Amino acid sequence: MHCLIVLAHPEEKSFNAQMARVAKETFEAQGHTAELCDLYREGFDPCEALRHFPEPVAPDRFNAMTEQRHAAETGAVPPEVGRALERLERADLLLLQFPMWWFSVPAILKGWLDRVFLYGRVYTSKARYDRGYFRGKRALISVTAGAPASAFGPDGRCGDIDLLYWPLQFSLHYVGFTVLPPFYSYQVGGISDDPELLRERLEGQKAGLRRHLARLNDLEPLRFNGWDDWDENGRLRPGAPSYSPFMRHVA
């Protein structure tokens, strides 16, 4: 198995960077190959823009989907996007490692998704969800958060973390990945934390990630709806399952 780890944190000594290295070492210790893509170190430009397309279809009015599809069809994919796609196509497993920023992902990771999940190459109107480009590949997210786990429950002050990251994991499903349960690292740092207690807590999180990755084949993938669950108007068919409050039957 070949694993691609995408890291999104600006500090190379950060806990997120350490977790990315833990993941790489864990996969390699299992006899797999692993590649680490550090978006900040590589200087990835997260802003999709006309400047990325030297021969645009419409140079006077930028439309990202139009230019992406044209680039995919003509072999004019921007070089950094092409390299990212080659990495994804080589990988059997994708791991996204990042901190929770404003209840979401760092801008550089969102921009990576915007640019690399290329329309016309990674998805089209008919190649999505359970018919997506990356069918047969697996993905999961590893997220660090500052608050304790209790704050991220359904009644927590930070909100239900599984709902906060449903859109991201649904996006992975959208392009065909089988999405494995996430790994969350809570209470990873604070100005007033006792250094020794914090060190012990972080070492515990590293051990937890190692255990999580060691049992990937035993994890039940997250469930999402597929094409057969929706009618011609894009709504859940009567009797189709509902796996999330984000996609449910209404009266």
C-alpha positions in Angstrom: 0.0 0.0 0.0 1.2 3.5 -0.8 0.1 6.3 1.5 0.0 10.1 0.7 0.0 12.4 3.8 -0.9 16.0 3.1 0.1 18.3 5.9 -1.4 21.8 6.3 0.4 23.8 9.0 2.8 26.7 8.7 5.2 25.7 11.4 7.5 22.8 10.6 8.0 22.0 14.3 4.3 22.0 15.1 2.4 19.2 16.7 0.6 18.7 13.3 4.0 18.3 11.6 5.0 15.7 14.3 1.7 13.9 13.7 2.4 13.8 10.0 5.8 12.2 10.6 4.2 9.8 13.1 1.8 8.7 10.3 4.6 8.3 7.8 6.7 6.3 10.3 3.7 4.1 11.2 2.9 3.2 7.6 6.5 2.4 6.8 6.9 0.3 9.9 3.9 -1.8 8.6 5.8 -2.4 5.4 4.0 0.2 3.3 5.4 3.2 1.4 4.5 6.7 2.4 5.0 10.2 1.0 4.6 13.4 2.9 3.3 16.5 1.1 3.9 19.6 3.2 1.8 22.3 1.6 3.4 25.3 3.3 7.0 24.0 2.8 6.2 23.4 -0.9 4.7 26.8 -1.3 1.4 25.6 -2.8 -0.7 28.5 -4.1 -4.2 27.9 -2.7 -5.9 30.7 -4.8 -7.5 29.5 -8.0 -7.1 32.2 -10.6 -6.7 33.0 -14.3 -2.9 33.2 -13.9 -2.7 29.5 -13.6 -4.1 28.9 -17.1 -1.8 30.3 -19.8 -4.3 29.5 -22.6 -7.7 30.3 -21.1 -11.0 29.8 -22.8 -12.3 33.1 -21.6 -9.5 35.5 -20.7 -11.9 38.4 -20.0 -14.1 36.6 -17.4 -12.6 33.9 -15.2 -14.7 30.8 -14.6 -12.9 28.2 -12.6 -14.9 25.2 -13.7 -14.6 26.2 -17.4 -10.8 26.7 -17.2 -10.3 23.6 -15.2 -12.2 21.4 -17.7 -10.4 23.0 -20.6 -7.0 22.4 -19.0 -8.0 18.8 -18.3 -9.2 18.2 -21.8 -6.2 19.8 -23.5 -3.4 18.5 -21.2 -2.7 22.0 -19.9 -3.1 21.3 -16.2 -1.0 23.7 -14.1 2.3 22.0 -13.1 1.7 22.0 -9.3 -1.8 20.6 -9.8 -0.4 18.0 -12.1 2.1 16.9 -9.5 -0.6 16.7 -6.8 -2.8 14.6 -9.1 0.1 12.2 -9.8 0.6 11.8 -6.1 -3.1 11.1 -5.5 -3.2 8.6 -8.4 -0.2 6.7 -7.0 -1.7 6.6 -3.5 -3.9 3.9 -2.2 -4.6 5.9 1.0 -4.9 9.7 1.5 -4.4 11.2 5.0 -5.1 14.9 5.6 -3.3 16.3 8.7 -4.3 19.7 9.8 -5.4 21.9 12.7 -8.9 23.1 13.3 -9.0 26.8 12.3 -12.3 28.6 12.7 -14.2 25.3 12.9 -12.9 24.2 9.5 -9.6 23.7 7.7 -6.6 26.1 7.0 -7.1 28.1 3.9 -4.1 26.4 2.1 -5.8 23.0 2.4 -9.2 24.3 1.2 -7.4 25.9 -1.7 -5.6 22.6 -2.4 -8.9 20.9 -2.7 -10.3 23.7 -4.9 -7.4 23.4 -7.3 -6.5 19.7 -7.2 -10.0 18.2 -7.3 -10.0 19.4 -10.9 -13.3 19.6 -12.8 -13.1 17.5 -15.9 -10.4 15.3 -14.5 -11.3 14.4 -10.9 -15.0 14.8 -11.3 -17.7 15.5 -13.8 -21.5 15.6 -13.7 -21.7 11.8 -14.1 -18.5 10.9 -12.2 -19.2 11.7 -8.6 -20.0 10.1 -5.3 -20.0 6.2 -5.5 -19.0 6.6 -9.2 -16.2 9.0 -8.5 -12.7 9.1 -9.9 -11.0 7.8 -6.8 -13.1 4.7 -6.3 -11.1 2.0 -4.7 -8.9 4.4 -2.8 -9.3 5.3 0.9 -9.0 8.5 2.8 -9.2 9.9 6.3 -8.6 13.1 8.2 -6.5 13.7 11.3 -7.5 16.9 13.1 -6.0 18.8 16.0 -8.1 21.0 18.2 -7.4 23.2 21.2 -10.5 22.5 23.3 -11.1 19.3 25.3 -13.1 16.5 23.7 -16.1 17.3 25.9 -16.5 20.6 24.2 -17.0 18.9 20.8 -20.0 16.7 21.6 -23.5 17.3 20.5 -24.1 19.5 23.5 -20.6 21.0 23.5 -19.7 24.7 23.3 -17.7 24.1 20.1 -20.4 22.0 18.4 -20.5 18.4 17.3 -17.1 17.8 15.6 -18.5 15.0 13.4 -20.9 17.5 11.9 -18.3 20.2 11.6 -16.2 17.9 9.4 -19.0 16.2 7.6 -18.7 18.6 4.6 -14.9 17.9 4.2 -15.4 14.1 4.5 -18.4 14.3 2.1 -16.1 16.1 -0.4 -13.8 13.1 -0.2 -16.7 10.8 -0.9 -17.8 13.2 -3.7 -14.7 12.3 -5.7 -15.0 8.6 -5.0 -12.9 8.0 -1.9 -14.0 5.4 0.7 -13.8 7.6 3.8 -12.5 6.0 7.0 -13.3 7.2 10.5 -11.3 10.4 11.5 -8.8 10.8 14.2 -9.2 13.8 16.5 -6.5 15.1 18.8 -8.1 17.3 21.5 -6.6 19.9 23.9 -3.3 20.1 22.1 -2.1 23.3 23.6 -2.7 26.4 25.5 -0.7 29.2 27.0 -1.5 28.2 30.6 -0.9 24.5 30.1 1.7 22.8 32.4 4.5 21.8 30.0 4.9 18.4 31.4 1.2 17.6 31.4 1.0 18.9 27.8 3.9 16.8 26.7 2.3 13.7 28.2 -1.0 14.5 26.5 0.6 15.0 23.1 2.6 11.8 23.4 -0.7 10.1 24.2 -2.2 11.6 21.0 0.7 10.3 19.0 0.2 6.8 20.4 -3.5 7.1 19.7 -2.8 7.9 16.0 -0.4 5.0 15.7 -3.1 2.6 17.1 -5.7 4.1 14.7 -3.6 3.7 11.7 -2.6 0.2 12.7 -6.2 -1.0 12.5 -7.3 0.7 9.4 -8.5 -2.6 7.8 -10.8 -3.2 10.8 -12.4 0.3 10.7 -15.9 0.6 9.3 -16.0 3.2 6.6 -18.2 6.2 7.0 -21.5 5.9 5.2 -22.8 8.4 2.6 -25.6 8.3 0.1 -24.9 7.4 -3.5 -26.6 7.9 -6.9 -29.2 5.2 -6.4 -30.5 7.0 -3.2 -31.6 10.1 -5.1 -34.5 10.8 -7.4 -34.3 12.7 -10.7 -34.6 16.0 -8.7 -31.6 15.1 -6.5 -33.7 14.4 -3.4 -33.6 11.3 -1.3 -35.9 8.6 -2.5 -38.6 7.4 -0.1 -37.1 4.6 1.9 -33.5 5.6 1.1 -31.2 5.6 4.1 -30.1 8.8 5.8 -26.7 8.9 7.4 -26.5 12.5 8.6 -28.6 15.5 9.6 -27.0 17.2 6.6 -28.9 14.8 4.3 -32.2 13.6 5.7 -35.8 13.0 4.8 -38.2 15.9 5.4 -41.9 15.9 5.8 
